[in-house]
Amino acid sequence: MTTNPFNDRVSSLAGPARDIVPVVASDSSDLADVAIGLYVETGGAVVFTTVQGETRTVQVADFSILPVGAIRVHATGTTASGVHALVLA
């Protein structure tokens, strides 16, 4: 029998995330669920809007994790690829 340690666990911003979702970068649409962090497979620039409403640009290496709340990943200016949202939903 398999047990699921998430069954009785309350979601926490301290993690771990409950899922990782591929991101389609968009200049006009927010993520379906607010991300508690972003994972990037191939490095480059990531342009995103934080949960505070600020637009930030960060240069990241391959296989990077950005531990920041994000509501949008922008298409314009984002050169990194394989961006995924770490979510609690």
C-alpha positions in Angstrom: 0.0 0.0 0.0 1.3 3.4 -0.9 0.9 6.3 1.5 0.7 9.9 0.5 2.4 12.3 2.9 0.5 15.2 1.4 -2.9 13.9 2.4 -2.9 15.5 5.9 -0.3 18.2 5.2 -1.3 21.8 5.1 0.1 23.7 2.1 2.9 26.0 3.1 4.9 28.7 1.3 7.9 27.0 2.9 7.3 24.1 0.5 7.4 21.7 -1.0 5.4 22.6 -4.0 2.5 20.3 -4.7 3.0 20.5 -8.5 5.2 21.8 -11.2 3.4 23.3 -14.3 4.9 24.3 -17.7 4.6 28.0 -18.2 3.5 29.6 -21.5 5.0 33.1 -21.3 2.5 35.9 -22.0 2.6 39.6 -21.9 -1.1 39.8 -21.2 -2.2 36.7 -19.2 -1.3 35.7 -15.6 -0.4 32.2 -14.6 -3.4 30.0 -13.8 -2.1 29.6 -10.2 0.3 31.9 -8.4 3.8 30.3 -8.4 5.8 30.0 -5.2 8.8 29.7 -7.4 10.0 29.2 -11.0 12.2 26.4 -12.3 14.1 27.1 -15.6 15.6 24.3 -17.7 17.6 26.4 -20.2 19.2 29.6 -18.9 18.8 33.1 -20.1 16.7 36.1 -19.1 13.4 35.6 -17.3 11.0 38.5 -17.2 8.2 38.1 -14.6 5.8 39.9 -12.4 6.1 39.3 -8.7 3.2 38.9 -6.3 4.0 42.5 -5.3 3.2 43.6 -8.8 6.7 44.5 -9.8 8.2 43.5 -13.1 11.7 42.0 -12.7 14.3 40.6 -15.2 16.7 38.0 -13.9 19.5 36.2 -15.7 19.6 32.5 -14.7 21.8 29.5 -15.6 20.5 26.2 -16.8 18.4 24.2 -14.2 17.8 27.3 -12.0 15.2 27.7 -9.3 13.9 31.2 -8.5 12.4 31.1 -5.1 10.0 34.1 -5.7 6.3 34.4 -5.9 5.3 35.1 -9.5 1.9 35.9 -11.1 3.2 36.2 -14.7 6.1 35.2 -16.9 6.4 37.7 -19.8 7.1 36.6 -23.4 8.8 39.9 -24.3 12.4 39.8 -23.0 12.3 36.2 -21.7 15.0 34.2 -23.5 15.2 31.3 -21.0 13.2 28.2 -22.0 11.6 25.3 -20.2 10.1 27.6 -17.5 7.9 25.8 -15.0 5.8 27.2 -12.1 6.1 25.6 -8.7 2.5 25.7 -7.3 0.6 24.8 -4.2 -2.8 24.3 -5.9 
